Amino acid sequence: MTTHISVTAPEHGTAPVLEMIKVGVEFGVGRDWVPAAKNLSYSIRRGQILAVVGESGSGKSASSMAILDLLPRNSRVTGSIKLDGEELRGLTSGHMRQVRGAKVAAIFQEPMTALNPVFTIGFQIVETLRVHTGMRPIDARVRAIELLTMVELPDPEKAYNSYPHQLSGGQRQRAMIAQALSCDPMLLIADEPTTALDVTVQAEILELLRDLRDKLNSAVLLITHDMGVVADLADDIVVMKDGEIVEAGEVHQIFSAPKHPYTRALLAAVPRLGFGFGPDDATGAIDVSAALMEALEQGPVTTTDRTTRADRPGSPDAALRMDDISVEFGQRRKIKAFKAVDRVSLSISPGEVLGLVGESGSGKTTVGRAAVGLQPISEGSLIVTGRDISHASSKDLRGLRRRVGIVFQDPSSSLNPRLSIGDSIGEPLKLAGEARGKALGLRVEELLDSVQLPRSYRNRYPHELSGGQKQRVGIARALSLSPLLLVADEPTSALDVSVQATVLTLLKELQERMKFACLFISHDLAVIDIMADRIAVMHKGRIVETGSRDDVLRAPANPYTQRLIAAIPVPDPDAQRDRRQLRLALMRTAVD
Amino acid sequence: MTQVLETEKKTEQVGHSQARLIFGRFVEHKIALVSILIVAFITVLSWSVVGVGSIPGWWHLTYNQLNPLIDGGRPTMSVVPQWLGGEGVFLGEHPFGQDRIGKDYFAMTMRGIQNSLTVMFIVGILATVIGTVIGAVAGYYRGVIDAILMRFTDLIIIIPVIVIGALVGSIASTLGGAIDGPVILGILLGLFTWTTLARLVRGEFFTLREREFVEAARVAGASDARIIFKHILPNAIGVVIVAATLLMAGAILLEVALGFLGLGVRPPDVSLGRLISENQSSFAHRPWLFWWPGLFIITLALCINFIGDGLRDAFDPRQRRFRPRRQKKVLK
């Protein structure tokens, strides 16, 4: 299927900067050539942002690496890639080097690994400048600081002399963008530029990219899996599946009237904040924008009065009760301990789902690990399913194991690659002495049924399963002893959005049937919204707001919660434009 | 709503375990496969020729019996068939020749191989077990236990291997009268050569213990021993096997070096190193006394290294080289 994007906006109307004609990418695996991308045709003009959307394995990154000729050796490219009318395929490596950096620049997903840790930011930008333009060092330095100012780094001079590890994730990505823009490239390839960033930082980077597009008038190829980011930034969309383009078109058209069933399914699977489960289920819908407007009108004065909404006192039979617990890391002689969790109080009643949301480093995972006894606490009292494990010995903890379960974030790491699926699921049962031999086999089969996996999978090994299937196995293992409390630590953040939807549906069904209490941890408020009865917001080791889902989303009291909600991009271009303005207004009042 | 998207192949088939995949990849490595056959052949040959303990082998001469010198001790074996103009294929009375006093050199070489292989296997097994256990415990518990075990390891590492070997060799040779010499030598060498393996295993445990499946096992209620041996060790087995193979290749050379220095296996018993050391002066007159043991040392050391290479490639397929010309057509 080949679809050319028609030039819909003639005001840009010059020749395309990038033209891909029937491009294919193949990888050599074993003795065969396996296609990663087939027959891709699209083009980008100056000032246009084209988003290539697809799930993992759809070939979206492979095709863009083909433009830069950065594919590994076991690959080959077919078709024609034209940059500004010039054919890029078949260029010598020397010529290609002149194109890279000067005419085409790239921003990668993880700025920490994309920047060289042993050189300063300034050095790395100056290097790019001098290689491509032959500038004098003094001029290059001036230009580099100019670039760092352009990407709105708070202190460009200081950033110039900083090493990558001295900057925060968002600042690093800004520095990365500055380096990419140093030679005024005509094409900028942004490969998942915000995936590794927190949602509030992501909003800022997206803001920056939009500004720069207007300023520089270069073409941007945006590769992403996040429909919210697409809605925020893109002019046109190419949807890819299994290495082929299934649909291409203008952003409003794709979002409002997707033609291909895959695009429709993809859009339906994106969790939307305030909608609970999908846009069809309008019963519990909350207009988050309205809630934010209200918060904005009330101004920041009232918010200070009720920054922390008190959690209701935990009943003694709560599945989990945390009273003022703290967790400290790494106290070693003179180095001061780092307080990852600072006097957190939580309680979860039996059968209730508490969503714990926070950004990376907020301490949410540490809270989850403490709840299942994997992380000793340094202060406070921790009562899990009626047992006090504040100062538990390993023997006390062993008793606890039968009453709690945990689902981990990374399905490929949480299953032992040497154990078959059946062995992994059956291990808790076997160790607890619940079942053995044939009875164990039957229980494992029941568990596989309950997570909707075929029974034959019990003899398979983790590497033969997809990410979503592995996560189902992880859920089956966590639920094998029918625990009273389940901790789900970002169970879907490593999964594609469509798979995420199925796993969340499954988890919700199981929770309704088995009535276990659940601490659901996520960085994504939209996912929390689907799962949770109550929401707790964590920021820098503290809980800043707790309340029922309706309360927190309808009337976010804490300024941080408001910022968090406002930063989540809506997968709808028009709604996102409004949300963006709302966020900026909110940020302004916060500054005032 | 989204069931359509996650397509699950519902095929009724038994899964392939990692072990089977690794074995499949190992078999593809032709050189390693041939090497393993050669080592097996040499092992069986040497043991069957010499015999085990009191059971005699199939060769009619022993390594220490004196025979009349035939043709100045020249090898009687012929490998060129008559139809190619040679004398035909036969072994003769003394296929590898005889030494200066008439002992059968075929029997002596085979005895030497047997002793060298005994040392190699004992060193390999013992050092692997010790190294794995020490590395695993140090890597899993970290902290004080790790510090103590690793300082102990350092203590052994700082002594040069050849010095240990000399000491061990002379102890083994004095004890050699009572118990089988090569066995003692193997055990003593094994007690000092596990250090590299311990460090490798410890490093591997450091990374593996942070994986989430270890936490999952802990939540499931697994004991420390179960986590170490059932969950982590099988995932580190690649490192262990590869290191153990290379350790064995090193062990055979160490034994040869000790034999050459006159340590280790004592006369009248023979080892490959001793055979070379004793006959180095007769290189000009009776070169076969030098060639046969040398040939087997090189063959064994090379083959075991190739097996190690094959195992490493089998455990880590990403290291394999890619050859575009060998690729077939596009997979549809």
Chai-1 contact restraints between the chains, C-beta under 6 A:
chainA,res_idxA,chainB,res_idxB,connection_type,confidence,min_distance_angstrom,max_distance_angstrom,comment,restraint_id
A,G28,B,F322,contact,1.0,0.0,6.0,A-B,restraint_1
A,G28,B,Q327,contact,1.0,0.0,6.0,A-B,restraint_2
A,R31,B,K328,contact,1.0,0.0,6.0,A-B,restraint_3
A,D32,B,K328,contact,1.0,0.0,6.0,A-B,restraint_4
A,D32,B,L331,contact,1.0,0.0,6.0,A-B,restraint_5
A,W33,B,Q327,contact,1.0,0.0,6.0,A-B,restraint_6
A,W33,B,V330,contact,1.0,0.0,6.0,A-B,restraint_7
A,V34,B,L331,contact,1.0,0.0,6.0,A-B,restraint_8
A,R73,B,F322,contact,1.0,0.0,6.0,A-B,restraint_9
A,N74,B,F322,contact,1.0,0.0,6.0,A-B,restraint_10
A,A265,B,V4,contact,1.0,0.0,6.0,A-B,restraint_11
A,A265,B,L5,contact,1.0,0.0,6.0,A-B,restraint_12
A,A268,B,M1,contact,1.0,0.0,6.0,A-B,restraint_13
A,A269,B,T2,contact,1.0,0.0,6.0,A-B,restraint_14
A,V372,B,V219,contact,1.0,0.0,6.0,A-B,restraint_15
A,L374,B,E215,contact,1.0,0.0,6.0,A-B,restraint_16
A,R398,B,G221,contact,1.0,0.0,6.0,A-B,restraint_17
A,R401,B,G221,contact,1.0,0.0,6.0,A-B,restraint_18
A,I406,B,V219,contact,1.0,0.0,6.0,A-B,restraint_19
A,F408,B,E212,contact,1.0,0.0,6.0,A-B,restraint_20
A,S413,B,R211,contact,1.0,0.0,6.0,A-B,restraint_21
A,S413,B,E212,contact,1.0,0.0,6.0,A-B,restraint_22
A,S414,B,E212,contact,1.0,0.0,6.0,A-B,restraint_23
A,S414,B,F213,contact,1.0,0.0,6.0,A-B,restraint_24
A,S414,B,A216,contact,1.0,0.0,6.0,A-B,restraint_25
A,L415,B,F213,contact,1.0,0.0,6.0,A-B,restraint_26
A,N416,B,F213,contact,1.0,0.0,6.0,A-B,restraint_27
A,N416,B,H231,contact,1.0,0.0,6.0,A-B,restraint_28
A,R418,B,Q18,contact,1.0,0.0,6.0,A-B,restraint_29
A,R418,B,P234,contact,1.0,0.0,6.0,A-B,restraint_30
A,R418,B,N235,contact,1.0,0.0,6.0,A-B,restraint_31
A,E427,B,A220,contact,1.0,0.0,6.0,A-B,restraint_32
A,P428,B,A220,contact,1.0,0.0,6.0,A-B,restraint_33
A,L431,B,A220,contact,1.0,0.0,6.0,A-B,restraint_34
A,L431,B,G221,contact,1.0,0.0,6.0,A-B,restraint_35
A,L431,B,A222,contact,1.0,0.0,6.0,A-B,restraint_36
A,P454,B,K10,contact,1.0,0.0,6.0,A-B,restraint_37
A,S456,B,E12,contact,1.0,0.0,6.0,A-B,restraint_38
A,N459,B,V14,contact,1.0,0.0,6.0,A-B,restraint_39
A,N459,B,G15,contact,1.0,0.0,6.0,A-B,restraint_40
A,R460,B,G15,contact,1.0,0.0,6.0,A-B,restraint_41
A,Y461,B,G15,contact,1.0,0.0,6.0,A-B,restraint_42
A,Y461,B,S17,contact,1.0,0.0,6.0,A-B,restraint_43
A,E464,B,G15,contact,1.0,0.0,6.0,A-B,restraint_44
A,G468,B,E6,contact,1.0,0.0,6.0,A-B,restraint_45
A,S498,B,T2,contact,1.0,0.0,6.0,A-B,restraint_46
A,S498,B,L5,contact,1.0,0.0,6.0,A-B,restraint_47
A,V499,B,E6,contact,1.0,0.0,6.0,A-B,restraint_48
A,A501,B,T2,contact,1.0,0.0,6.0,A-B,restraint_49
A,T502,B,T2,contact,1.0,0.0,6.0,A-B,restraint_50
A,T502,B,E6,contact,1.0,0.0,6.0,A-B,restraint_51
